Amino acid sequence: MDIKDLFTNLPIKNILHTTAFWLNNNNNDRTLIQQTLYLLKTVLEQIYFQHNNQIYQSNEGITMGSPISSTLAEIYLQYLEEKYIKHCLEQKDILYYRRYVDDLLLIYDQNKISADKIHNFINHIDIHLEFKTSEEINNTLPYVDLSISRNNNNIEMEIYRKPTHTDIMIHYTSNHPHNHKLAAFIFYINRMISMPITCQATNREWHEILTMARNNGFPEHIIHELKKKLITNKTKATQTNPLQKQSNKWITFTFHGPPVHKVINLFPKTGLKIAFRPTNTIFQQLTQKPKNSKPSGIYQLKCNSGNRAYVGQSGRAISLRHKEHLRYIKNNNPISAYTMHILHNRHQYGPADETLKLLKPCNKGTKMNCWEALYMNMHYKQGLLISELTDTNTLFDLAIIPRDLQATSPNSSSQPIAQYTHTTG
């Protein structure tokens, strides 16, 4: 049995009522109860959603993605169980009752009560909630991710997968952290070795796991080694006191490829745990970022009388900064290095679509200063920087510049010049 659309059908008034019941039941201070209920009511009234660019407010139900929703659902459902289901258990009409979130498992005595009567009784507990029944077929009943079977008065279990299940997961060759690729297999194997399933069911599940691994490009020896490791960890966990485990602090790195491991190898003795943030997700592939028509960042301003350019930064739109340079030139005010270059050398300048180019979009701050220094140094090394700009950072001589960040000739919109690298020896 399961509850249809649990979160979106929970009645707000009833949630407040049951919360007050539990708070009073635990002899809490009356002032604390009133303040808690006031805060909870305020939270529950802020349920908004968007559809077709219109904002709506829901009259009933709680938000599915809210951190507090699962707790509120438990508060309300446990109240219903206390008031209605407990009596059925005491009368032995229902012999066994368990619930996981919105999935219920019941065992009842067919000589005392029928499935239809139980279903009718539960569906009349709250008019807002609809319970759907699933009776056993061929002595087998699925519950959550288990298939429970009756066999000669014995209960046997094996792993259950819905008919809509697919074996698609992160492919082994995908540019993702290795532990992210193994996450699904860690779950499947841990479930296999932890659940009280039969040996035959274990063998079938292991065959299913290996099939999924092959279909997603994983070498089988990796999955076999992972299984041995998880079994060893499970054995050690039963032999150690969990209270002795020390909490660790976590830090996050953005994963761009395997070379990032050279960085995290510096942290083994710091007591810090490393987590990776992938850059290649389905959401990122499907979501189109809105184009900024007035970007800020590092820009290149070309001199039309040669092959040199000015490199600068702007926390505002670079088009505004370009207009300021032109105003300085027209007013004969050499306040910027670009203006000084044009006026002193009597060189030509032009409109933004001919001379202005965004090198790196970014916001004002320390990172922008670093990007500006990097691009100035690249232009200087390739002889593309105007002579009025000579303040370059020699630390970048030690860097190997990726191809997509190489300096570009001011007279070419797309072709990078020769690769800028620094070698020793």
Secondary structure as GFF3:
##gff-version 3
##sequence-region A 1 425
A	DSSP	beta_strand	2	4	.	.	.	ID=ss1
A	DSSP	alpha_helix	6	9	.	.	.	ID=ss2
A	DSSP	alpha_helix	12	25	.	.	.	ID=ss3
A	DSSP	alpha_helix	30	44	.	.	.	ID=ss4
A	DSSP	beta_strand	48	51	.	.	.	ID=ss5
A	DSSP	beta_strand	54	57	.	.	.	ID=ss6
A	DSSP	alpha_helix	69	80	.	.	.	ID=ss7
A	DSSP	pi_helix	81	85	.	.	.	ID=ss8
A	DSSP	alpha_helix	86	90	.	.	.	ID=ss9
A	DSSP	beta_strand	94	100	.	.	.	ID=ss10
A	DSSP	beta_strand	103	108	.	.	.	ID=ss11
A	DSSP	alpha_helix	115	123	.	.	.	ID=ss12
A	DSSP	beta_strand	130	132	.	.	.	ID=ss13
A	DSSP	beta_strand	140	143	.	.	.	ID=ss14
A	DSSP	beta_strand	146	151	.	.	.	ID=ss15
A	DSSP	beta_strand	154	159	.	.	.	ID=ss16
A	DSSP	alpha_helix	178	194	.	.	.	ID=ss17
A	DSSP	alpha_helix	199	215	.	.	.	ID=ss18
A	DSSP	alpha_helix	220	239	.	.	.	ID=ss19
A	DSSP	three_ten_helix	242	244	.	.	.	ID=ss20
A	DSSP	beta_strand	249	255	.	.	.	ID=ss21
A	DSSP	three_ten_helix	258	260	.	.	.	ID=ss22
A	DSSP	alpha_helix	261	264	.	.	.	ID=ss23
A	DSSP	beta_strand	272	278	.	.	.	ID=ss24
A	DSSP	alpha_helix	282	286	.	.	.	ID=ss25
A	DSSP	beta_strand	297	302	.	.	.	ID=ss26
A	DSSP	beta_strand	309	314	.	.	.	ID=ss27
A	DSSP	alpha_helix	318	330	.	.	.	ID=ss28
A	DSSP	alpha_helix	337	345	.	.	.	ID=ss29
A	DSSP	alpha_helix	352	355	.	.	.	ID=ss30
A	DSSP	beta_strand	356	361	.	.	.	ID=ss31
A	DSSP	alpha_helix	366	381	.	.	.	ID=ss32
A	DSSP	three_ten_helix	394	398	.	.	.	ID=ss33
A	DSSP	three_ten_helix	403	405	.	.	.	ID=ss34
###
